[in-house]
Amino acid sequence: MIKNYFTIALRNLLKHKLFTGVHIIGLTIAFAIAVVLFLAAMFDLSFDNFHTKKDQLYQVYFETNPVTGRKEDAPMPVPFAPTAKEELKGLANITRYGDGGGVLARHGEKEISITTRFVDPSFLDMFSFPLKQGDKSSVLSDLKNITLTEYAAEKLFGNQDIIGMQVELNIQGVWEPFVVSALLADFPANSTFQFDAFVRFENYPGYLEGMDKWDWRNHTVYVELGDKVSVAQFQQDSKAFVGKYFKSEIDNLKRDGALVNDDGTYKSLKLLPIHEMHFNSMSPGGSNVASFFPWMLLIISAFILFIACTNFINLSLASSFTRTKEIGMRKTLGARPLQLVVQFWMEASLICLFSSLVGAVLAWAILPQFNALMAYNLQFGELITLRNSLLLLLLFFAVTLAAGAYPGFVMTRFNLMDVLRGTGIRLDSGKNLRKALSVGQFAIAIILVISTLVIMQQINFMNSRSLGYNKSGVVSIPIGNNIDSEVALQRMRVELAALPEVMSVTGTDINMGMGRDGASMTSKMGFDYKERNIKTNWLRVDYDYLKTMEIDLLEGRDFSRAYSTDTTSLLINEQMAALLGEENPVGKNLNISGEDLTVIGVVKDFNFKTLHSKVGPLTMCLQPSDWPVSYIFVRVNSDALQQSMASIEKIWKSVNPTYESTPSFLDENTQRMYEKEKRLSKIIVSGAGFAIFISCLGLFALALLMMNQRVKEIGVRKVLGAKVLAIVLLLSGDFVRLIAIAFIVAAPIAWLIMNRWLDNFAYRIDVSVWLVLAGGIIVLLVAMLIVVLQSLRAAMANPVKSLRTE
């Protein structure tokens, strides 16, 4: 019996090659795209889930609600962790985590830069990072122990037993010896923590100075709660602790008009679950992916599958009514309703099974290109899990039942004599379901197209918007730790003066955007001014900073070598001037960290962060002893940028022969800050393209089927004098109405979704009516091209031939 079903199903599929091909192509492409996007989404959602204690691990942060709006701060003071361990109930473990960035390490004649972290001995007890060599209980038993990853160990030692070997680290310009106590396996790709080595936190720069300072924060803290301790219970128990050690900050918040938090306090200690770190900007290595991003991938993959399945169901339902005489004959010969349903289901199953297999092969083939384009490292083998297999099996049965069993069930309900006579059975049967499915698929296509247009407009807006400084023609050089930064800056000034294309040179401690060294950071300072607590972004600059960056000076003067007192002077931006509340802030004294500093100038606001946030208050200082520069900025003539870059690199190599990081242009750095948006844009553009293609594929087949059903009607109309244009308008009218309904459904949904997305940007475009209309028009034009071509073919056919059909 099954063999008979299979044979008939295969024969029918081969008989209707066009519709079979449409089914297979649409489902194959949809399945391949869905698999790739599903893998990408699952990868992002799997971050940090491999830790055995993942349900008990949290990052600690503070929540306050000042007049400027709710704030979340993760940096902690040095004494916080040991004091919390002693006084807070419910803590099973706690560790500090200091980001040392790239640190020079050497063994013998080998010298490399390794990303180094400073942690407490409890770090490996909390997090599940397997050791290749060494004992977990004694990994950091000594202050001068170091643990290396396989990558760092191979770079320094090659393939050998490294336990007990000596490594020197250059920490703040001083070479210090360390002994390797353990070898750590390289971190999995779905780990938020990514570094090459870690040492005891007591070696962290600023540790001794900050041992007793509760107002100096420079690292993050992670805790492990006890088995029976809830987050709410811990946060409730921490209120007294916060009130005891952060009383002065709480008093300042009250004085400055801050609002209380939801728990009734002015400063709350909060916990961020470990599995949310990947999506949170407070966490090390986080903020690369917005929390909605993996869900957006799943939604797009579901959209594309829905469109393909809609085509499949539509065409299966429509084409089933062309087989009325076959069904009538089988019923006359004794076929039962269940047998007819199984026959249709078998045909749908064959198509789905074949499409799934080919789609899987296609997904495997395109995965390397997707990884390269979207900066992923996905493996096809990750798809083969019990959960995923059950999901695919469920999807397979749902689609085949809807596309196969449902048409068969409908056919069994028709009167046998009507079926054999060919009367009472029309393609219009089941049209409401087909129309609903068609509206759904075109609505999805319109949503994706509108989203694509909005995202592309926003990215273009971010790239073209004035940032308040001129990013073009500025080279950013990361100095690194293997040379004195102030000496490097002065030597570069002297060497670059010989190049005619160099216009100015300056230095700073914070890069603009994200350079090739991967660093992106900001610095903040707080102080009291006229009985108010002022918090400002802090930027160390050197002479000619405003000139090099082409930042406008509004009041006062710039830093100048003619004034020896400028090491105690400040430049502020407009936001900082407004925060001070002074009509003329130039000349005002600010007491910051016990030192009196004088404001000598006000500069125009410029975006020193991304366009996701508004320009905040900024203070610029010139204090080489306290704030060394980390980057050298060089403005060059824009006529020969690549030649200028080559010349600058050559000079930099002569000044710093062991440099690690490559110089980059600031305009490249600022664009790197929007990689997340660009990646989302690429995926949605691709998704929209495939959605339209699959929709049009189904539309082509459905239009062809409907035209064939109206051959005699078209012939009669032509004989009676109907014009070709009138027939085309008649035949395409139904499709226009469907797309119009789809647009009415899709437009408000797309508008809401895109406005929610744009709310992530302080500086954004508006979703205009024209953008929304453009999305609908694009889908309409593409769809109508297919329908009109089919209508023309039918309208221009010889009416005599049409009337002789039967």
FENFENHU-V537727 format. One record per pair of residues at least 6 apart in sequence whose ideal C-beta (glycine too) atoms are under 7 Angstrom apart, sorted by the first residue. I is the first residue (numbers start at 1). J is the second residue. D is the distance in Angstrom with one decimal. If there is no record, write none. Layout:
# FENFENHU-V537727
I,J,D  I,J,D
This chain:
# FENFENHU-V537727
5,342,6.2  5,343,5.8  5,346,4.5  6,346,6.4  8,343,6.4  9,343,6.8  9,346,4.4  9,347,4.2  9,350,5.6  10,350,6.8  12,347,5.9  13,20,4.7  13,347,6.1  13,350,6.4  13,351,7.0  16,319,6.8  18,701,6.9  19,315,5.8  19,319,5.7  19,701,5.6  20,351,6.8  22,315,6.7  22,697,5.6  22,698,6.8  22,701,4.3  23,312,5.7  23,315,6.7  23,351,4.8  24,351,6.1  24,354,6.3  24,355,5.2  25,697,6.3  26,308,4.6  26,311,5.1  26,312,7.0  26,694,4.8  26,697,5.0  26,698,6.3  27,308,5.2  27,312,6.2  27,351,6.9  27,352,6.6  27,355,3.6  27,359,7.0  28,355,4.6  28,358,4.7  28,359,4.6  28,362,6.3  29,690,6.2  29,694,6.4  30,304,4.9  30,305,5.2  30,307,6.9  30,308,3.3  30,694,6.0  31,355,6.1  31,356,5.7  31,359,3.1  32,359,4.3  32,362,3.9  32,363,4.3  32,366,6.7  33,301,6.6  33,304,5.3  33,690,5.6  34,301,4.0  34,304,6.0  34,305,5.0  35,359,6.8  35,360,6.7  35,363,4.0  35,383,6.3  36,363,5.3  36,366,6.5  36,367,6.2  36,370,5.3  37,297,4.6  37,300,6.0  37,301,3.9  38,298,6.8  38,301,5.5  39,378,4.7  39,382,6.0  39,383,6.1  40,297,5.3  40,374,6.9  40,376,5.8  40,378,6.2  41,294,4.0  41,297,4.0  41,298,4.7  43,190,6.1  43,376,6.6  43,378,5.9  44,278,6.9  44,289,5.6  44,293,6.5  44,294,4.0  45,294,5.0  46,190,4.9  47,190,4.9  47,192,6.0  47,275,6.9  47,278,3.7  48,54,6.5  48,191,6.4  48,192,5.4  48,274,5.0  48,275,5.5  48,277,6.0  48,278,6.5  49,275,6.0  50,128,6.3  50,188,6.3  51,57,6.2  51,127,5.6  51,128,4.5  51,274,6.4  52,128,4.7  53,126,6.4  53,224,6.0  54,274,5.4  54,275,6.2  56,92,7.0  56,224,5.1  56,225,5.0  57,126,6.1  57,222,6.5  57,224,5.6  57,274,4.0  58,222,6.9  58,223,5.5  58,225,6.9  58,271,3.8  58,272,5.9  58,273,5.9  58,274,6.4  59,74,6.6  59,220,6.2  59,222,5.5  59,272,4.3  59,277,6.1  59,283,5.9  60,76,6.6  60,221,4.6  60,223,5.9  60,269,6.6  60,271,6.4  61,72,5.5  61,73,6.2  61,74,4.4  61,270,5.3  61,272,6.0  61,282,5.7  62,73,4.8  62,267,6.0  62,268,6.9  62,269,6.3  62,270,7.0  63,72,5.5  63,261,5.7  63,268,4.6  63,270,5.1  64,71,5.1  64,253,6.1  64,258,6.5  64,266,6.7  64,267,5.4  65,258,5.7  65,259,4.4  65,260,6.9  65,261,5.6  66,253,6.3  66,256,6.5  66,258,4.6  67,256,6.5  67,257,5.0  67,258,6.5  72,282,6.1  74,220,5.2  74,282,3.9  75,217,3.6  75,218,6.2  75,219,6.6  75,220,6.8  76,217,5.5  76,219,6.1  76,220,6.5  76,221,4.6  77,210,6.5  77,213,6.1  77,214,4.8  77,215,6.9  77,216,5.8  77,217,5.2  78,207,6.1  78,210,3.9  78,211,5.6  78,213,6.9  79,211,6.3  79,212,6.4  79,214,6.5  80,221,6.1  81,94,5.1  81,96,4.8  81,120,6.8  81,221,5.3  83,245,6.9  84,91,6.6  84,94,6.1  84,241,6.8  85,91,6.0  85,94,5.0  87,241,5.9  88,237,6.5  88,238,6.0  88,241,5.7  89,237,5.2  90,225,5.7  90,226,5.1  90,229,3.6  90,233,6.6  90,234,5.0  90,237,6.5  91,223,5.7  91,225,6.9  92,224,4.5  92,225,6.4  92,226,4.7  93,122,4.7  93,125,5.8  93,126,5.0  93,224,3.9  94,122,6.7  94,221,6.6  94,223,4.9  95,119,5.4  95,120,4.3  95,122,4.9  95,123,4.6  95,126,6.1  95,222,5.4  96,119,6.6  96,120,5.5  96,201,4.7  96,219,5.3  96,221,5.6  97,117,6.3  97,119,5.6  97,219,6.0  97,220,4.9  97,221,6.9  97,222,6.2  97,284,6.8  98,117,6.5  98,118,3.6  98,201,6.0  98,204,4.1  98,218,7.0  98,219,4.1  99,117,6.4  99,284,5.7  100,116,4.2  100,117,6.3  100,118,5.8  101,115,6.7  101,519,6.8  102,113,4.4  102,115,5.8  102,660,6.6  103,113,6.9  103,114,6.1  103,116,4.1  103,169,5.4  103,170,6.3  103,171,6.5  103,481,6.5  104,111,6.3  104,113,5.7  104,170,3.9  104,481,5.4  104,482,5.2  105,112,5.9  105,114,4.9  105,156,6.5  105,167,5.5  105,168,6.9  105,169,5.5  106,168,5.1  107,156,4.7  107,157,6.5  107,167,5.5  110,156,5.7  111,658,6.6  112,155,5.2  112,156,6.6  113,660,4.4  114,152,4.9  114,196,3.8  114,197,5.2  115,195,4.3  115,196,4.9  116,169,6.9  116,195,6.6  116,196,6.8  116,197,5.0  116,198,6.7  116,199,6.7  117,195,4.8  117,198,4.4  118,198,6.9  118,199,6.0  118,200,7.0  118,201,4.6  118,203,5.9  118,204,3.9  119,198,5.1  119,201,5.8  120,201,5.3  121,139,6.9  121,140,4.3  123,198,7.0  124,136,5.2  124,139,5.7  126,222,6.6  126,224,4.9  129,184,5.8  129,185,6.9  129,187,6.7  130,185,4.8  131,182,5.3  131,183,6.6  131,184,6.0  132,150,6.5  132,183,4.3  132,184,6.9  132,185,5.4  133,161,6.8  133,162,6.8  133,163,5.4  133,182,6.2  133,183,3.8  134,163,5.9  134,181,5.7  134,182,2.8  134,183,6.1  138,181,6.6  139,145,6.7  139,147,5.6  139,181,5.4  139,182,4.6  140,181,6.9  140,200,5.2  143,200,5.1  143,202,5.5  143,203,7.0  144,177,6.6  144,178,5.1  144,179,6.0  145,178,6.8  145,179,6.0  145,181,4.0  145,199,6.9  145,200,6.8  146,167,5.7  146,178,3.9  146,179,6.9  146,180,5.7  146,181,6.8  146,197,5.8  146,199,4.9  147,181,6.2  147,182,4.4  147,184,5.4  147,197,6.4  147,198,5.5  148,162,6.8  148,180,6.0  148,183,6.1  148,184,6.7  148,196,6.9  148,197,5.0  149,184,4.9  149,186,5.3  149,196,5.3  149,197,6.7  150,183,6.7  150,185,6.2  150,186,4.9  151,186,5.5  151,196,6.1  152,196,3.9  152,197,5.4  153,162,5.2  153,183,5.7  156,167,6.5  157,165,6.3  162,180,4.9  162,183,5.9  163,180,6.1  163,181,6.9  164,179,6.4  164,180,6.7  165,180,4.8  166,177,5.8  166,179,5.9  167,178,5.1  167,180,6.1  168,175,4.8  168,176,6.7  168,177,5.5  169,176,5.6  169,178,5.9  170,481,5.4  170,482,6.7  171,203,6.5  171,205,6.4  172,205,5.2  178,199,6.2  187,193,6.2  187,194,5.5  189,377,5.0  192,277,4.6  192,278,5.2  192,283,6.1  192,284,6.9  192,285,4.7  192,286,6.2  193,284,7.0  193,285,6.6  194,285,5.8  201,207,6.8  204,219,6.8  206,218,5.8  210,216,4.8  210,218,6.6  214,245,5.4  214,246,6.7  220,284,6.4  225,234,6.0  231,271,5.2  234,271,6.6  235,263,7.0  235,268,6.9  235,269,6.2  235,270,6.5  235,271,6.8  238,269,4.2  239,265,5.8  242,267,5.5  242,269,5.3  243,250,6.7  246,267,5.6  249,267,6.1  250,266,4.8  250,267,5.2  252,533,4.2  253,266,4.5  253,267,6.6  254,266,6.1  255,531,6.9  256,532,5.6  256,533,5.4  258,266,5.7  260,266,5.9  261,268,4.7  272,280,6.0  272,282,6.9  277,283,3.9  277,286,5.3  278,286,5.8  278,289,6.2  279,286,6.6  279,289,5.9  279,290,6.6  279,291,3.9  280,286,4.7  280,287,6.8  281,287,3.6  288,676,6.6  289,676,6.6  290,676,6.4  293,680,6.6  296,680,6.9  297,683,6.7  300,683,6.6  300,684,6.8  300,687,4.3  303,444,4.6  303,448,6.8  303,687,7.0  303,691,6.3  304,687,6.3  304,690,5.7  304,691,5.7  304,694,6.8  306,441,6.8  306,444,6.5  307,441,4.3  307,444,6.0  307,691,5.5  307,694,5.0  307,695,5.5  308,694,5.2  309,399,5.0  310,437,4.3  310,440,6.2  310,441,4.5  311,694,6.5  311,697,6.6  311,698,2.9  312,399,6.6  312,403,4.6  313,402,5.1  313,403,4.6  313,437,6.1  314,434,4.9  314,437,5.5  314,438,6.5  314,698,6.1  314,702,5.9  315,698,6.4  315,701,5.3  315,702,6.1  316,348,6.3  316,403,4.3  316,404,6.5  316,407,5.3  317,406,7.0  317,407,5.0  317,430,5.1  317,433,6.8  317,434,6.0  318,427,6.0  318,434,6.5  318,702,6.1  318,705,5.3  319,705,6.2  320,344,6.7  320,407,3.8  320,411,5.9  321,425,6.0  321,427,5.3  321,429,6.0  324,419,5.0  324,422,6.5  324,425,4.8  325,420,6.9  325,422,6.7  327,340,6.4  327,411,5.0  327,419,6.2  328,416,6.1  328,419,3.6  328,420,4.3  330,340,6.8  331,416,5.5  332,416,6.9  337,412,3.9  340,408,4.8  340,411,6.2  340,412,5.3  341,405,5.1  341,408,3.8  341,409,5.5  341,412,6.9  343,408,6.5  344,404,4.4  344,405,6.4  344,407,5.3  344,408,3.4  345,400,6.0  345,401,6.7  345,404,3.8  345,405,4.5  345,408,6.6  347,404,6.1  348,400,4.4  348,403,4.4  348,404,2.9  349,400,4.7  349,404,6.6  352,396,5.8  352,399,5.8  352,400,5.2  356,396,6.9  363,380,6.9  364,380,4.8  367,378,5.9  367,380,5.8  370,376,6.7  371,377,6.0  371,378,5.8  373,682,6.7  374,679,5.5  374,682,6.8  410,429,6.9  410,430,6.0  414,425,6.0  415,424,6.8  418,424,3.8  418,425,6.4  419,425,6.2  427,706,6.4  427,709,4.7  435,738,6.1  438,738,5.1  439,738,5.7  439,741,5.1  439,742,4.8  439,745,6.7  441,695,5.2  442,695,6.2  442,738,6.6  442,739,5.4  442,742,3.7  442,779,6.3  443,742,4.2  443,745,4.6  443,746,4.0  444,691,6.1  445,691,4.6  445,692,5.2  445,695,5.1  445,779,5.2  446,742,6.0  446,743,5.7  446,746,3.9  446,750,6.9  446,775,5.5  446,776,5.5  446,779,5.0  447,746,4.8  447,749,5.9  447,750,4.5  448,684,6.2  448,687,5.5  448,688,3.7  448,691,5.2  449,688,5.0  449,775,4.2  449,778,5.4  449,779,5.8  450,750,3.9  450,754,7.0  450,771,6.7  450,772,5.7  450,775,3.4  451,684,5.3  451,750,6.1  451,753,6.7  451,754,6.0  452,684,5.2  452,685,5.0  452,688,4.8  453,771,5.2  453,774,6.0  453,775,5.7  454,754,4.4  454,767,5.8  454,771,6.0  455,677,6.9  455,680,6.5  455,681,4.6  455,684,6.1  456,681,6.1  457,765,5.3  457,771,6.8  458,758,6.5  458,761,7.0  458,764,6.3  458,765,5.5  459,674,6.5  459,677,5.6  459,678,6.4  459,681,5.9  461,765,5.1  462,611,5.2  462,674,5.8  463,671,6.6  465,611,6.8  465,763,6.4  467,606,5.9  467,607,4.3  468,551,6.7  468,604,5.9  468,605,5.7  468,606,2.7  468,607,5.8  469,549,4.2  469,550,5.9  469,551,5.0  469,606,4.7  470,549,6.8  470,550,3.9  471,512,6.9  471,666,4.3  471,667,4.6  471,670,5.6  472,638,6.1  472,667,5.6  473,635,5.8  473,636,5.4  473,638,4.3  473,641,6.6  474,548,6.7  474,633,5.6  474,634,6.9  474,635,5.3  474,665,6.8  474,666,4.2  475,634,4.4  475,636,6.4  475,645,6.2  475,648,5.5  475,663,5.2  475,665,6.1  476,511,5.7  476,512,6.9  476,515,5.3  476,631,5.6  476,633,5.9  476,663,6.4  476,664,5.5  476,666,5.6  476,669,6.1  477,631,6.4  477,632,4.3  477,634,7.0  477,652,5.8  477,663,4.5  478,515,5.9  478,517,4.4  478,630,6.9  478,631,5.9  478,661,3.9  479,485,4.7  479,488,5.3  479,629,6.8  479,630,5.7  479,631,6.5  479,632,6.4  480,659,6.0  480,660,5.6  480,661,6.2  482,656,6.9  482,658,5.1  483,656,4.8  485,628,4.7  485,629,4.9  485,630,6.4  486,624,5.3  486,628,6.3  486,629,6.8  488,655,6.1  488,656,6.1  489,507,4.4  489,542,6.4  489,629,5.7  489,632,5.7  491,655,5.0  492,505,6.2  492,632,5.5  492,652,6.9  492,655,5.9  493,505,4.9  495,651,4.7  495,655,6.4  496,502,4.6  496,505,5.5  496,634,6.3  496,651,6.2  499,647,5.8  501,636,5.0  501,637,4.3  501,640,6.4  501,644,4.9  502,634,6.0  502,636,5.7  503,635,4.5  503,636,6.5  503,637,6.5  504,544,4.9  504,547,5.0  504,548,4.5  504,635,4.9  505,544,6.7  505,548,6.9  505,632,6.7  505,634,5.3  506,541,6.7  506,542,5.0  506,543,6.5  506,544,4.5  506,545,4.5  506,548,4.4  506,633,5.1  507,542,3.9  507,629,3.5  507,631,6.7  507,632,5.3  508,539,6.5  508,540,6.2  508,541,5.1  508,542,6.9  508,545,6.6  508,629,5.9  508,631,5.4  508,633,6.5  509,540,4.0  509,627,5.5  509,628,6.8  509,629,5.6  509,630,4.9  510,521,6.1  510,522,6.5  510,523,6.5  510,539,5.9  511,519,6.2  511,631,5.1  511,669,6.5  512,608,6.9  512,666,5.2  512,669,5.9  512,670,6.4  513,666,6.4  513,669,3.1  513,670,3.8  513,672,5.9  513,673,5.2  514,520,4.3  514,669,5.6  514,672,4.2  514,673,5.6  515,664,5.0  515,669,5.1  516,661,6.1  516,662,5.0  516,664,4.8  517,661,4.0  522,537,5.7  522,609,6.5  523,537,6.8  523,538,4.5  524,535,6.0  524,536,6.8  524,537,5.7  524,538,6.1  525,536,5.8  525,538,4.4  525,592,6.0  525,619,6.9  526,533,6.2  526,534,6.8  526,535,4.6  527,534,5.7  527,590,6.5  527,591,6.3  527,592,4.5  529,580,6.4  529,590,6.2  534,579,6.0  536,576,5.5  536,617,4.4  536,618,6.5  536,619,4.6  537,608,6.8  537,616,5.5  537,617,6.4  537,618,4.7  538,619,5.7  539,608,6.9  539,618,6.2  539,620,4.8  540,621,5.8  540,623,6.6  540,627,3.6  540,629,6.4  541,620,4.9  541,622,6.5  542,622,6.7  542,629,6.0  543,559,5.7  543,561,6.1  546,553,6.0  546,558,5.2  546,603,6.6  548,633,5.2  548,635,4.8  551,603,5.3  551,604,6.5  551,606,5.7  552,603,6.6  552,604,4.1  553,601,5.7  553,603,5.6  554,602,4.9  554,603,6.4  554,604,5.6  555,586,5.3  555,601,6.2  555,602,4.2  556,586,4.1  556,600,5.1  556,601,3.3  556,602,6.1  557,600,5.8  557,601,5.3  558,601,6.1  559,566,5.0  559,569,6.8  559,622,4.9  560,566,6.5  566,622,5.3  567,622,5.7  567,623,5.6  568,597,5.4  568,598,6.5  569,597,6.8  569,598,5.3  569,600,4.5  569,622,6.6  570,590,6.8  570,597,5.1  570,598,6.7  570,599,5.1  570,600,6.7  570,619,5.5  570,620,6.7  570,621,5.7  571,600,6.7  571,601,4.8  571,603,5.8  571,620,4.2  572,585,6.6  572,599,5.7  572,602,5.8  572,618,6.8  572,619,5.3  573,603,5.4  573,605,5.1  573,617,6.8  573,618,4.3  574,602,6.6  574,604,6.4  574,605,4.7  575,605,5.9  575,615,5.8  575,616,5.9  575,617,4.5  575,618,6.8  576,617,3.8  576,618,5.8  576,619,5.8  577,585,4.7  577,602,5.2  579,617,4.8  580,588,6.8  582,588,5.8  585,599,5.2  585,602,6.3  586,599,5.8  586,600,6.6  586,601,6.5  586,602,6.6  587,598,6.8  587,599,6.7  588,599,5.0  589,596,5.2  589,598,5.6  590,597,5.2  590,599,6.8  605,615,4.5  606,615,7.0  607,615,5.8  608,618,6.2  610,673,4.6  611,761,5.6  611,762,6.3  611,763,4.4  612,760,5.9  612,761,5.5  612,762,6.3  613,762,5.2  614,762,4.1  621,627,6.5  634,648,5.9  636,644,4.0  637,644,7.0  645,663,6.7  648,663,6.2  649,663,5.9  652,659,6.4  652,663,6.6  653,659,6.6  692,779,6.5  692,782,5.7  696,782,6.0  696,783,6.3  696,786,5.2  699,783,5.7  699,786,5.2  699,787,6.7  700,786,5.0  703,786,6.5  703,787,5.2  703,790,4.3  704,790,5.8  707,731,6.7  707,790,5.5  707,791,7.0  707,794,4.2  711,802,4.8  711,805,5.4  712,802,6.1  712,803,6.4  712,805,5.9  714,727,6.1  714,794,5.5  714,795,6.4  714,802,6.0  715,799,4.0  715,802,3.1  715,803,4.5  717,727,6.0  718,799,4.2  719,799,5.2  724,795,4.6  724,796,6.1  727,791,7.0  727,795,3.9  728,788,6.2  728,791,4.3  728,792,6.0  728,795,5.5  731,791,4.1  731,794,6.6  732,784,6.5  732,787,4.7  732,788,5.8  732,791,5.2  735,783,6.6  735,787,4.8  739,779,6.6  739,780,5.1  739,783,5.8  743,776,4.0  747,772,5.1  747,776,6.7  750,772,6.6  750,775,6.8  751,767,5.5  751,772,6.0  754,767,5.1  755,767,5.8  758,764,4.4
